Amino acid sequence: MKKLSALLLHDADPKYDTLLDDNDISTINISVLEPQPIHAEEALRSFYAPLPVPLRIWQDPDKIQGIDISGFIVTSKHAASFIAANRLCFTGSHLAVVGKATSEKILADLASRGVFIGGLLVAKNAEELADQIIEMRKIYRTKWLYLRGDKSLRTISTRLTEANIWLEEAVCYRTARRKDLEERLSELDYSSIGSVVFFSPSGARYTAETLAIEMHPCTTLVSFGKSTHETVQSLYGLFYSDLRVCDEPTPQGVLSALTSPAFPVG
């Protein structure tokens, strides 16, 4: 029987390839999105004090228009890179992060700068992180800054606003469709692909026009998280029956989803 591959629609991460290959699943990686970092002065413009020389919030937070940011919300590795590139965050800050790997990236950067945070929340998805932040309010009156992309879902913003939690937002990167995406997708041999893993709602939407035509109806479709699954379901639900969701956004989560017995996910 011909061995089928898993098509991973994300930025290549060797951890996924290594684990899946160790379990006899070959992989094909295609990056769907091209994140474009936004310069700090633009992303954080509203937090600059009205001074001749702008004062950055991570240098002296108490003097920025009377706003004292005491917590940072990060839901993507691109926002984590923004923190590192701009030396954002300061000793005593609280961090709320989606994904263990992303939290480890931020903590490694802060440790290299001698920054010690006051508290850390880590969740598997945005819904769970919002629950943790709301629960944390019973202990700390944290004022949060949500560092997000221009196409980020509104889960965090909506939940925290409805809970009357003090929240500011800053778009720190823009997400654009990769210019050669259609060309890359058209070069694939779809008879050799047994599963496709979608890592974001945008990734699912940007590839739908090609994949809906080329994929075999028995292809297994795996989604990272509830929001991505809802997008995949709306795009493919009428024609593909084997739709699955990762229990956790990690290589092990992908492996478990790919190797579990087939069953419909509502």
Accessible surface in RSA format (square Angstrom, percent):
REM  Atomic radii and reference values for relative SASA: ProtOr
REM  Chains: A
REM  Algorithm: Lee & Richards
REM  Probe-radius: 1.40
REM  Slices: 20
REM RES _ NUM      All-atoms   Total-Side   Main-Chain    Non-polar    All polar
REM                ABS   REL    ABS   REL    ABS   REL    ABS   REL    ABS   REL
RES MET A   1   239.89 124.2 150.68  99.7  89.22 212.4 125.71 106.9 114.18 151.3
RES LYS A   2   120.78  58.9  99.09  60.8  21.69  51.6  88.84  80.0  31.94  34.0
RES LYS A   3   104.54  51.0  82.61  50.7  21.93  52.2  67.30  60.6  37.24  39.7
RES LEU A   4    87.30  48.6  72.89  52.1  14.42  36.2  72.89  51.2  14.42  38.8
RES SER A   5    17.11  14.5  15.42  20.6   1.69   3.9   0.98   2.1  16.13  22.6
RES ALA A   6     0.03   0.0   0.03   0.0   0.00   0.0   0.03   0.0   0.00   0.0
RES LEU A   7     0.00   0.0   0.00   0.0   0.00   0.0   0.00   0.0   0.00   0.0
RES LEU A   8     0.00   0.0   0.00   0.0   0.00   0.0   0.00   0.0   0.00   0.0
RES LEU A   9     4.31   2.4   0.22   0.2   4.09  10.3   0.22   0.2   4.09  11.0
RES HIS A  10    22.32  12.2  14.68  10.2   7.64  19.5  14.78  15.2   7.54   8.8
RES ASP A  11    44.02  30.8  39.06  38.9   4.96  11.7  19.58  46.1  24.43  24.4
RES ALA A  12    72.70  66.8  46.13  71.2  26.57  60.4  46.13  65.0  26.57  70.4
RES ASP A  13    43.30  30.3  42.27  42.1   1.03   2.4   9.48  22.3  33.83  33.7
RES PRO A  14    97.90  71.4  94.43  86.1   3.47  12.6  97.84  80.8   0.06   0.4
RES LYS A  15   126.83  61.9 119.10  73.1   7.74  18.4  84.34  75.9  42.49  45.3
RES TYR A  16    17.39   8.1  17.38   9.9   0.00   0.0   6.30   4.7  11.09  13.7
RES ASP A  17    35.67  25.0  35.16  35.0   0.51   1.2  26.37  62.1   9.30   9.3
RES THR A  18    79.75  56.7  73.44  74.5   6.31  15.0  56.47  75.8  23.28  35.2
RES LEU A  19    46.22  25.7  44.84  32.1   1.38   3.5  46.01  32.3   0.22   0.6
RES LEU A  20     0.14   0.1   0.14   0.1   0.00   0.0   0.14   0.1   0.00   0.0
RES ASP A  21    88.99  62.3  78.49  78.1  10.50  24.8  15.18  35.7  73.81  73.6
RES ASP A  22   107.70  75.4  70.14  69.8  37.55  88.8  25.50  60.0  82.20  82.0
RES ASN A  23    67.16  46.3  47.31  45.7  19.86  47.8  10.78  26.0  56.38  54.5
RES ASP A  24   103.86  72.8  91.69  91.3  12.18  28.8  31.85  74.9  72.02  71.8
RES ILE A  25    28.44  16.2  27.97  20.8   0.47   1.1  28.42  20.5   0.02   0.1
RES SER A  26    35.76  30.2  33.46  44.7   2.30   5.3  32.77  69.8   2.99   4.2
RES THR A  27    35.15  25.0   8.57   8.7  26.58  63.3   0.27   0.4  34.87  52.7
RES ILE A  28    45.63  26.0  41.73  31.1   3.90   9.4  45.63  32.9   0.00   0.0
RES ASN A  29    38.14  26.3  22.39  21.6  15.75  37.9  10.33  24.9  27.81  26.9
RES ILE A  30     0.80   0.5   0.01   0.0   0.79   1.9   0.80   0.6   0.00   0.0
RES SER A  31    25.14  21.2  22.07  29.5   3.07   7.1  16.49  35.1   8.65  12.1
RES VAL A  32     3.19   2.1   1.70   1.5   1.49   3.6   1.70   1.5   1.49   4.0
RES LEU A  33    37.59  20.9  33.37  23.9   4.22  10.6  33.37  23.4   4.22  11.4
RES GLU A  34    62.63  36.0  60.55  45.8   2.08   4.9  25.27  48.9  37.36  30.5
RES PRO A  35    44.75  32.6  29.65  27.0  15.10  54.9  29.65  24.5  15.10  93.9
RES GLN A  36    79.72  44.6  78.86  57.6   0.86   2.1  29.32  62.4  50.40  38.2
RES PRO A  37   118.45  86.3  96.76  88.2  21.69  78.9  96.89  80.0  21.56 134.0
RES ILE A  38    10.11   5.8   4.28   3.2   5.83  14.1   7.09   5.1   3.02   8.2
RES HIS A  39   124.35  68.0 110.07  76.5  14.28  36.5  84.62  87.2  39.73  46.2
RES ALA A  40     1.58   1.5   0.57   0.9   1.01   2.3   0.57   0.8   1.01   2.7
RES GLU A  41    55.80  32.0  52.87  40.0   2.92   7.0  41.61  80.5  14.19  11.6
RES GLU A  42    69.45  39.9  59.97  45.4   9.48  22.6  19.63  38.0  49.82  40.7
RES ALA A  43    13.66  12.6   0.00   0.0  13.66  31.1   3.51   4.9  10.15  26.9
RES LEU A  44     0.44   0.2   0.44   0.3   0.00   0.0   0.44   0.3   0.00   0.0
RES ARG A  45   154.11  64.7 147.73  75.3   6.38  15.2  61.88  84.6  92.23  55.9
RES SER A  46    73.67  62.3  57.39  76.6  16.28  37.5  56.15 119.6  17.52  24.5
RES PHE A  47     2.37   1.2   2.37   1.5   0.00   0.0   2.37   1.4   0.00   0.0
RES TYR A  48    23.95  11.2  20.13  11.5   3.82   9.9  20.12  15.1   3.83   4.7
RES ALA A  49     8.61   7.9   3.84   5.9   4.78  10.9   3.84   5.4   4.78  12.7
RES PRO A  50   120.74  88.0  83.56  76.2  37.17 135.1  99.80  82.4  20.94 130.1
RES LEU A  51    92.31  51.4  75.55  54.1  16.76  42.1  77.86  54.7  14.45  38.9
RES PRO A  52   138.48 100.9  98.20  89.5  40.28 146.4 112.40  92.8  26.08 162.1
RES VAL A  53   115.75  76.2 110.82 100.3   4.94  11.9 111.41  96.8   4.35  11.8
RES PRO A  54    69.35  50.5  57.12  52.1  12.23  44.5  57.24  47.3  12.11  75.3
RES LEU A  55    44.53  24.8  44.51  31.8   0.02   0.0  44.53  31.3   0.00   0.0
RES ARG A  56    75.66  31.8  75.66  38.6   0.00   0.0   6.06   8.3  69.60  42.2
RES ILE A  57     1.99   1.1   1.88   1.4   0.11   0.3   1.88   1.4   0.11   0.3
RES TRP A  58    25.41  10.2  11.51   5.6  13.89  32.6   6.57   3.5  18.84  30.6
RES GLN A  59   118.72  66.4  83.69  61.2  35.04  83.4  30.44  64.8  88.28  67.0
RES ASP A  60    38.02  26.6  37.10  36.9   0.92   2.2  10.23  24.1  27.79  27.7
RES PRO A  61    22.99  16.8  22.78  20.8   0.20   0.7  22.99  19.0   0.00   0.0
RES ASP A  62   100.07  70.1  80.25  79.9  19.82  46.9  28.05  66.0  72.02  71.8
RES LYS A  63   134.37  65.6 118.79  72.9  15.58  37.1  73.00  65.7  61.37  65.4
RES ILE A  64     0.49   0.3   0.49   0.4   0.00   0.0   0.49   0.4   0.00   0.0
RES GLN A  65    96.32  53.9  60.22  44.0  36.10  85.9  34.48  73.4  61.84  46.9
RES GLY A  66    69.48  85.7   0.00   N/A  69.48  85.7  34.32  94.2  35.16  78.8
RES ILE A  67    34.90  19.9  31.59  23.5   3.31   8.0  33.67  24.2   1.23   3.3
RES ASP A  68    57.35  40.2  56.86  56.6   0.49   1.2  13.03  30.7  44.32  44.2
RES ILE A  69     1.15   0.7   1.06   0.8   0.09   0.2   1.06   0.8   0.09   0.2
RES SER A  70    31.33  26.5  30.96  41.3   0.37   0.8  27.81  59.2   3.52   4.9
RES GLY A  71     0.00   0.0   0.00   N/A   0.00   0.0   0.00   0.0   0.00   0.0
RES PHE A  72     0.00   0.0   0.00   0.0   0.00   0.0   0.00   0.0   0.00   0.0
RES ILE A  73     0.00   0.0   0.00   0.0   0.00   0.0   0.00   0.0   0.00   0.0
RES VAL A  74     0.00   0.0   0.00   0.0   0.00   0.0   0.00   0.0   0.00   0.0
RES THR A  75    34.71  24.7  16.18  16.4  18.53  44.2   9.19  12.3  25.52  38.6
RES SER A  76    24.09  20.4  17.87  23.9   6.21  14.3  23.30  49.6   0.78   1.1
RES LYS A  77    90.73  44.3  87.77  53.9   2.96   7.1  60.88  54.8  29.85  31.8
RES HIS A  78    49.77  27.2  43.87  30.5   5.90  15.1  18.13  18.7  31.64  36.8
RES ALA A  79     0.19   0.2   0.19   0.3   0.00   0.0   0.19   0.3   0.00   0.0
RES ALA A  80     1.75   1.6   0.00   0.0   1.75   4.0   0.00   0.0   1.75   4.6
RES SER A  81    45.88  38.8  42.79  57.1   3.08   7.1  32.50  69.2  13.37  18.7
RES PHE A  82    10.51   5.3   6.19   3.8   4.32  11.2  10.38   6.3   0.13   0.4
RES ILE A  83     0.44   0.2   0.44   0.3   0.00   0.0   0.44   0.3   0.00   0.0
RES ALA A  84    38.74  35.6  26.75  41.3  11.98  27.3  27.00  38.0  11.74  31.1
RES ALA A  85    85.65  78.8  45.54  70.3  40.11  91.2  57.75  81.3  27.90  73.9
RES ASN A  86    27.81  19.2  22.89  22.1   4.91  11.8   3.93   9.5  23.87  23.1
RES ARG A  87   140.83  59.1 137.64  70.2   3.20   7.6  52.13  71.2  88.71  53.8
RES LEU A  88     0.00   0.0   0.00   0.0   0.00   0.0   0.00   0.0   0.00   0.0
RES CYS A  89     3.93   3.0   0.00   0.0   3.93   9.2   0.00   0.0   3.93   4.2
RES PHE A  90    40.76  20.4  39.20  24.3   1.56   4.1  40.76  24.7   0.00   0.0
RES THR A  91    88.47  62.9  68.75  69.7  19.72  47.0  56.89  76.4  31.58  47.7
RES GLY A  92    41.81  51.6   0.00   N/A  41.81  51.6  27.81  76.3  14.00  31.3
RES SER A  93     0.38   0.3   0.00   0.0   0.38   0.9   0.38   0.8   0.00   0.0
RES HIS A  94    18.10   9.9  18.10  12.6   0.00   0.0   5.78   6.0  12.32  14.3
RES LEU A  95     0.57   0.3   0.33   0.2   0.24   0.6   0.33   0.2   0.24   0.6
RES ALA A  96     0.00   0.0   0.00   0.0   0.00   0.0   0.00   0.0   0.00   0.0
RES VAL A  97     0.05   0.0   0.05   0.0   0.00   0.0   0.05   0.0   0.00   0.0
RES VAL A  98    21.57  14.2  19.18  17.4   2.38   5.7  19.18  16.7   2.38   6.5
RES GLY A  99    11.15  13.8   0.00   N/A  11.15  13.8  11.15  30.6   0.00   0.0
RES LYS A 100   137.23  67.0 132.16  81.1   5.07  12.1  74.31  66.9  62.92  67.0
RES ALA A 101    66.48  61.1  55.82  86.1  10.65  24.2  57.70  81.3   8.78  23.3
RES THR A 102    17.58  12.5  15.24  15.5   2.33   5.6   2.13   2.9  15.44  23.3
RES SER A 103     4.93   4.2   4.52   6.0   0.40   0.9   0.33   0.7   4.60   6.4
RES GLU A 104    85.96  49.4  79.92  60.5   6.05  14.4  38.63  74.7  47.33  38.6
RES LYS A 105    90.13  44.0  79.01  48.5  11.12  26.5  67.01  60.3  23.13  24.6
RES ILE A 106     1.64   0.9   0.08   0.1   1.56   3.8   1.64   1.2   0.00   0.0
RES LEU A 107    60.24  33.5  56.54  40.5   3.69   9.3  56.84  39.9   3.40   9.1
RES ALA A 108    65.48  60.2  49.91  77.0  15.57  35.4  58.88  82.9   6.60  17.5
RES ASP A 109    27.51  19.3  19.98  19.9   7.53  17.8  15.01  35.3  12.50  12.5
RES LEU A 110     2.19   1.2   2.19   1.6   0.00   0.0   2.19   1.5   0.00   0.0
RES ALA A 111    70.46  64.8  49.23  76.0  21.23  48.3  51.92  73.1  18.55  49.1
RES SER A 112    94.76  80.1  48.71  65.0  46.05 106.1  51.66 110.0  43.10  60.4
RES ARG A 113    44.98  18.9  14.64   7.5  30.34  72.2  16.65  22.8  28.33  17.2
RES GLY A 114    42.30  52.2   0.00   N/A  42.30  52.2  24.89  68.3  17.41  39.0
RES VAL A 115    21.50  14.1  16.19  14.7   5.31  12.8  16.19  14.1   5.31  14.4
RES PHE A 116   143.70  71.9 138.98  86.1   4.72  12.3 141.98  86.1   1.72   4.9
RES ILE A 117    43.45  24.7  19.98  14.9  23.47  56.6  20.06  14.4  23.39  63.5
RES GLY A 118    43.60  53.8   0.00   N/A  43.60  53.8  18.87  51.8  24.73  55.4
RES GLY A 119    21.63  26.7   0.00   N/A  21.63  26.7  21.54  59.1   0.09   0.2
RES LEU A 120    70.60  39.3  39.59  28.3  31.01  78.0  39.62  27.8  30.98  83.4
RES LEU A 121    34.68  19.3  33.16  23.7   1.52   3.8  34.68  24.4   0.00   0.0
RES VAL A 122    52.99  34.9  34.07  30.8  18.93  45.6  34.07  29.6  18.93  51.3
RES ALA A 123     3.84   3.5   0.00   0.0   3.84   8.7   3.20   4.5   0.64   1.7
RES LYS A 124    97.67  47.6  91.51  56.1   6.16  14.7  50.56  45.5  47.11  50.2
RES ASN A 125    50.12  34.6  47.50  45.9   2.62   6.3  12.76  30.7  37.36  36.1
RES ALA A 126    26.36  24.2  22.77  35.1   3.59   8.2  22.77  32.1   3.59   9.5
RES GLU A 127    45.93  26.4  45.93  34.7   0.00   0.0  34.88  67.5  11.05   9.0
RES GLU A 128    63.47  36.4  60.49  45.8   2.97   7.1  27.50  53.2  35.97  29.4
RES LEU A 129     0.00   0.0   0.00   0.0   0.00   0.0   0.00   0.0   0.00   0.0
RES ALA A 130     0.00   0.0   0.00   0.0   0.00   0.0   0.00   0.0   0.00   0.0
RES ASP A 131    73.63  51.6  67.25  66.9   6.38  15.1  27.33  64.3  46.30  46.2
RES GLN A 132    50.59  28.3  44.98  32.9   5.61  13.3  27.16  57.8  23.43  17.8
RES ILE A 133     1.73   1.0   0.15   0.1   1.58   3.8   0.15   0.1   1.58   4.3
RES ILE A 134    42.12  24.0  40.56  30.2   1.56   3.8  40.56  29.2   1.56   4.2
RES GLU A 135    98.27  56.4  95.82  72.5   2.45   5.8  47.00  90.9  51.27  41.9
RES MET A 136    18.88   9.8  14.39   9.5   4.49  10.7  18.12  15.4   0.76   1.0
RES ARG A 137    74.67  31.4  70.41  35.9   4.27  10.2  17.89  24.5  56.78  34.4
RES LYS A 138   160.71  78.4 119.93  73.6  40.78  97.1  88.31  79.5  72.40  77.1
RES ILE A 139   132.16  75.2 100.77  75.1  31.38  75.6 105.12  75.7  27.04  73.4
RES TYR A 140   103.10  48.1  98.40  56.0   4.70  12.2  62.16  46.7  40.94  50.5
RES ARG A 141   195.05  81.9 167.92  85.6  27.12  64.6  79.01 108.0 116.04  70.3
RES THR A 142    13.45   9.6   2.53   2.6  10.92  26.0   4.24   5.7   9.21  13.9
RES LYS A 143    78.37  38.2  78.37  48.1   0.00   0.0  36.71  33.0  41.66  44.4
RES TRP A 144     5.03   2.0   5.03   2.4   0.00   0.0   0.36   0.2   4.67   7.6
RES LEU A 145     0.00   0.0   0.00   0.0   0.00   0.0   0.00   0.0   0.00   0.0
RES TYR A 146     4.79   2.2   4.79   2.7   0.00   0.0   0.00   0.0   4.79   5.9
RES LEU A 147     0.21   0.1   0.00   0.0   0.21   0.5   0.00   0.0   0.21   0.6
RES ARG A 148    35.41  14.9  34.40  17.5   1.01   2.4   1.01   1.4  34.40  20.8
RES GLY A 149     0.88   1.1   0.00   N/A   0.88   1.1   0.88   2.4   0.00   0.0
RES ASP A 150    58.33  40.9  32.60  32.4  25.73  60.8  18.50  43.5  39.83  39.7
RES LYS A 151    88.16  43.0  67.39  41.3  20.78  49.5  53.88  48.5  34.28  36.5
RES SER A 152    28.50  24.1   9.24  12.3  19.27  44.4  14.33  30.5  14.18  19.9
RES LEU A 153    78.86  43.9  69.55  49.8   9.31  23.4  71.27  50.1   7.59  20.4
RES ARG A 154   108.76  45.7 103.85  52.9   4.90  11.7  64.66  88.4  44.10  26.7
RES THR A 155    31.22  22.2  22.31  22.6   8.91  21.2  16.62  22.3  14.60  22.1
RES ILE A 156     1.37   0.8   1.18   0.9   0.19   0.5   1.18   0.8   0.19   0.5
RES SER A 157     6.42   5.4   5.95   7.9   0.47   1.1   6.28  13.4   0.14   0.2
RES THR A 158    64.09  45.6  58.09  58.9   6.00  14.3  46.37  62.3  17.72  26.8
RES ARG A 159    73.98  31.1  72.37  36.9   1.61   3.8  31.06  42.4  42.92  26.0
RES LEU A 160     0.00   0.0   0.00   0.0   0.00   0.0   0.00   0.0   0.00   0.0
RES THR A 161    86.67  61.6  78.19  79.3   8.48  20.2  65.62  88.1  21.04  31.8
RES GLU A 162   127.20  73.0  95.76  72.4  31.44  74.9  48.32  93.5  78.88  64.4
RES ALA A 163    19.69  18.1   7.71  11.9  11.98  27.2  18.03  25.4   1.66   4.4
RES ASN A 164   134.63  92.8 105.01 101.5  29.62  71.3  31.24  75.2 103.38  99.9
RES ILE A 165    16.29   9.3   5.67   4.2  10.62  25.6   8.80   6.3   7.49  20.3
RES TRP A 166    93.29  37.4  80.18  38.8  13.11  30.8  62.64  33.4  30.65  49.7
RES LEU A 167    34.56  19.2   5.51   3.9  29.04  73.0   5.51   3.9  29.04  78.2
RES GLU A 168    57.88  33.2  56.04  42.4   1.85   4.4   2.78   5.4  55.11  45.0
RES GLU A 169    55.54  31.9  32.53  24.6  23.01  54.8  16.29  31.5  39.25  32.0
RES ALA A 170     4.35   4.0   0.15   0.2   4.20   9.6   4.35   6.1   0.00   0.0
RES VAL A 171    44.13  29.0  38.54  34.9   5.59  13.5  38.54  33.5   5.59  15.2
RES CYS A 172     0.78   0.6   0.00   0.0   0.78   1.8   0.00   0.0   0.78   0.8
RES TYR A 173    19.78   9.2  19.78  11.3   0.00   0.0   6.86   5.2  12.92  15.9
RES ARG A 174   100.61  42.2 100.61  51.3   0.00   0.0  30.09  41.1  70.52  42.7
RES THR A 175    13.72   9.8  11.17  11.3   2.55   6.1   4.39   5.9   9.33  14.1
RES ALA A 176    32.50  29.9  28.36  43.8   4.14   9.4  32.50  45.8   0.00   0.0
RES ARG A 177    89.23  37.5  77.17  39.3  12.06  28.7  32.87  44.9  56.36  34.2
RES ARG A 178    47.76  20.1  45.64  23.3   2.12   5.0   5.23   7.2  42.52  25.8
RES LYS A 179   183.85  89.7 146.02  89.6  37.83  90.1 121.03 108.9  62.82  66.9
RES ASP A 180    51.93  36.4  46.68  46.5   5.25  12.4  27.21  64.0  24.71  24.6
RES LEU A 181     0.50   0.3   0.34   0.2   0.15   0.4   0.34   0.2   0.15   0.4
RES GLU A 182    70.34  40.4  67.85  51.3   2.49   5.9  56.15 108.6  14.19  11.6
RES GLU A 183   104.83  60.2  97.52  73.8   7.31  17.4  35.67  69.0  69.16  56.5
RES ARG A 184    69.34  29.1  68.70  35.0   0.64   1.5  18.83  25.7  50.51  30.6
RES LEU A 185     0.00   0.0   0.00   0.0   0.00   0.0   0.00   0.0   0.00   0.0
RES SER A 186    80.50  68.0  50.49  67.4  30.01  69.1  42.00  89.4  38.49  53.9
RES GLU A 187   116.51  66.9  80.91  61.2  35.61  84.8  44.33  85.7  72.19  58.9
RES LEU A 188    32.49  18.1  17.64  12.6  14.86  37.3  19.60  13.8  12.90  34.7
RES ASP A 189    81.21  56.9  69.15  68.8  12.06  28.5  39.49  92.9  41.72  41.6
RES TYR A 190    21.88  10.2  14.36   8.2   7.52  19.6  14.77  11.1   7.11   8.8
RES SER A 191    77.43  65.4  50.28  67.1  27.15  62.5  54.60 116.3  22.83  32.0
RES SER A 192    20.45  17.3  20.45  27.3   0.00   0.0  13.38  28.5   7.08   9.9
RES ILE A 193     7.82   4.4   1.50   1.1   6.32  15.2   1.50   1.1   6.32  17.1
RES GLY A 194    17.06  21.0   0.00   N/A  17.06  21.0  10.09  27.7   6.97  15.6
RES SER A 195    11.51   9.7  11.51  15.4   0.00   0.0   5.41  11.5   6.10   8.5
RES VAL A 196     0.15   0.1   0.15   0.1   0.00   0.0   0.15   0.1   0.00   0.0
RES VAL A 197     0.00   0.0   0.00   0.0   0.00   0.0   0.00   0.0   0.00   0.0
RES PHE A 198     0.21   0.1   0.04   0.0   0.17   0.4   0.21   0.1   0.00   0.0
RES PHE A 199    36.14  18.1  20.13  12.5  16.01  41.6  20.13  12.2  16.01  45.8
RES SER A 200    29.70  25.1  28.77  38.4   0.92   2.1  25.97  55.3   3.73   5.2
RES PRO A 201    18.94  13.8  18.94  17.3   0.00   0.0  18.94  15.6   0.00   0.0
RES SER A 202     8.80   7.4   8.73  11.7   0.07   0.2   1.81   3.9   6.99   9.8
RES GLY A 203     1.89   2.3   0.00   N/A   1.89   2.3   1.89   5.2   0.00   0.0
RES ALA A 204     0.00   0.0   0.00   0.0   0.00   0.0   0.00   0.0   0.00   0.0
RES ARG A 205   112.17  47.1  96.17  49.0  16.00  38.1  49.36  67.5  62.81  38.1
RES TYR A 206    45.05  21.0  43.13  24.5   1.92   5.0  32.61  24.5  12.45  15.3
RES THR A 207     0.01   0.0   0.00   0.0   0.01   0.0   0.01   0.0   0.00   0.0
RES ALA A 208    14.49  13.3  13.91  21.5   0.58   1.3  14.09  19.8   0.41   1.1
RES GLU A 209   133.19  76.5 119.55  90.4  13.64  32.5  50.71  98.1  82.48  67.3
RES THR A 210    16.37  11.6  13.26  13.4   3.11   7.4  11.38  15.3   4.99   7.5
RES LEU A 211     0.00   0.0   0.00   0.0   0.00   0.0   0.00   0.0   0.00   0.0
RES ALA A 212    53.84  49.5  33.29  51.4  20.55  46.7  33.34  46.9  20.51  54.3
RES ILE A 213   139.67  79.5 110.43  82.3  29.23  70.5 115.80  83.4  23.87  64.8
RES GLU A 214    85.15  48.9  69.48  52.6  15.68  37.3   4.29   8.3  80.87  66.0
RES MET A 215    10.52   5.4   0.89   0.6   9.63  22.9   1.88   1.6   8.64  11.4
RES HIS A 216   108.37  59.2 101.52  70.6   6.85  17.5  75.22  77.5  33.15  38.6
RES PRO A 217    84.12  61.3  77.83  70.9   6.30  22.9  78.14  64.5   5.99  37.2
RES CYS A 218   101.01  76.4  78.88  88.0  22.13  52.0  33.11  83.9  67.90  73.2
RES THR A 219     4.29   3.1   1.44   1.5   2.85   6.8   2.45   3.3   1.84   2.8
RES THR A 220    17.89  12.7  17.89  18.1   0.00   0.0   3.06   4.1  14.83  22.4
RES LEU A 221     0.31   0.2   0.00   0.0   0.31   0.8   0.00   0.0   0.31   0.8
RES VAL A 222     0.00   0.0   0.00   0.0   0.00   0.0   0.00   0.0   0.00   0.0
RES SER A 223     0.47   0.4   0.47   0.6   0.00   0.0   0.00   0.0   0.47   0.7
RES PHE A 224    31.30  15.7  21.96  13.6   9.34  24.3  23.42  14.2   7.89  22.6
RES GLY A 225    22.14  27.3   0.00   N/A  22.14  27.3  19.52  53.6   2.62   5.9
RES LYS A 226   121.78  59.4 115.78  71.0   6.00  14.3  63.85  57.5  57.93  61.7
RES SER A 227    28.58  24.1  24.05  32.1   4.53  10.4  12.87  27.4  15.71  22.0
RES THR A 228     4.39   3.1   4.17   4.2   0.22   0.5   0.00   0.0   4.39   6.6
RES HIS A 229     9.03   4.9   9.03   6.3   0.00   0.0   8.83   9.1   0.20   0.2
RES GLU A 230    88.60  50.9  81.89  62.0   6.71  16.0  33.47  64.7  55.13  45.0
RES THR A 231    21.65  15.4  17.16  17.4   4.49  10.7   9.11  12.2  12.54  19.0
RES VAL A 232     0.19   0.1   0.19   0.2   0.00   0.0   0.19   0.2   0.00   0.0
RES GLN A 233    68.09  38.1  62.84  45.9   5.25  12.5  17.64  37.6  50.45  38.3
RES SER A 234    93.20  78.8  50.72  67.7  42.48  97.8  51.57 109.8  41.62  58.3
RES LEU A 235    63.99  35.6  43.70  31.3  20.29  51.0  46.25  32.5  17.74  47.8
RES TYR A 236     1.17   0.5   1.12   0.6   0.06   0.1   1.17   0.9   0.00   0.0
RES GLY A 237    34.10  42.0   0.00   N/A  34.10  42.0  10.64  29.2  23.46  52.5
RES LEU A 238   167.47  93.3 133.84  95.7  33.63  84.5 136.59  95.9  30.88  83.1
RES PHE A 239   147.10  73.6 126.33  78.2  20.77  54.0 134.16  81.3  12.94  37.0
RES TYR A 240    11.21   5.2   7.26   4.1   3.96  10.3   4.57   3.4   6.64   8.2
RES SER A 241    96.53  81.6  77.58 103.5  18.95  43.6  54.05 115.1  42.48  59.5
RES ASP A 242    23.10  16.2  19.86  19.8   3.24   7.7  15.22  35.8   7.88   7.9
RES LEU A 243     7.72   4.3   7.72   5.5   0.00   0.0   7.72   5.4   0.00   0.0
RES ARG A 244    16.36   6.9  16.19   8.3   0.16   0.4   4.13   5.6  12.23   7.4
RES VAL A 245    43.46  28.6  29.51  26.7  13.95  33.6  29.51  25.6  13.95  37.8
RES CYS A 246     8.90   6.7   0.64   0.7   8.26  19.4   0.64   1.6   8.26   8.9
RES ASP A 247   120.79  84.6  99.06  98.6  21.73  51.4  31.41  73.9  89.38  89.1
RES GLU A 248    53.67  30.8  52.88  40.0   0.80   1.9   9.84  19.0  43.84  35.8
RES PRO A 249    41.29  30.1  26.65  24.3  14.64  53.2  27.09  22.4  14.20  88.2
RES THR A 250    35.50  25.2  34.81  35.3   0.69   1.6  35.50  47.7   0.00   0.0
RES PRO A 251    29.07  21.2  29.01  26.4   0.06   0.2  29.06  24.0   0.01   0.1
RES GLN A 252    89.25  49.9  88.32  64.5   0.93   2.2  43.96  93.6  45.29  34.3
RES GLY A 253     2.25   2.8   0.00   N/A   2.25   2.8   1.96   5.4   0.29   0.6
RES VAL A 254     0.03   0.0   0.03   0.0   0.00   0.0   0.03   0.0   0.00   0.0
RES LEU A 255    14.70   8.2  14.70  10.5   0.00   0.0  14.70  10.3   0.00   0.0
RES SER A 256    47.83  40.4  41.30  55.1   6.53  15.0  29.38  62.6  18.44  25.8
RES ALA A 257     8.89   8.2   0.82   1.3   8.07  18.4   8.33  11.7   0.56   1.5
RES LEU A 258    26.87  15.0   5.51   3.9  21.36  53.7   5.51   3.9  21.36  57.5
RES THR A 259    84.03  59.8  50.91  51.6  33.11  78.9  44.30  59.5  39.73  60.1
RES SER A 260    36.86  31.1  26.29  35.1  10.57  24.4  28.83  61.4   8.03  11.2
RES PRO A 261   112.13  81.7 100.18  91.3  11.95  43.4 112.03  92.5   0.11   0.7
RES ALA A 262    73.25  67.3  42.52  65.6  30.73  69.9  42.63  60.0  30.62  81.1
RES PHE A 263   110.38  55.2 105.35  65.3   5.03  13.1 109.62  66.5   0.75   2.2
RES PRO A 264   114.33  83.3 100.21  91.3  14.12  51.3 100.49  83.0  13.84  86.0
RES VAL A 265    36.28  23.9  24.75  22.4  11.53  27.8  27.70  24.1   8.58  23.3
RES GLY A 266    88.56 109.2   0.00   N/A  88.56 109.2  60.58 166.2  27.98  62.7
END  Absolute sums over single chains surface
CHAIN  1 A    13133.9      10455.8       2678.1       7604.6       5529.3
END  Absolute sums over all chains
TOTAL         13133.9      10455.8       2678.1       7604.6       5529.3
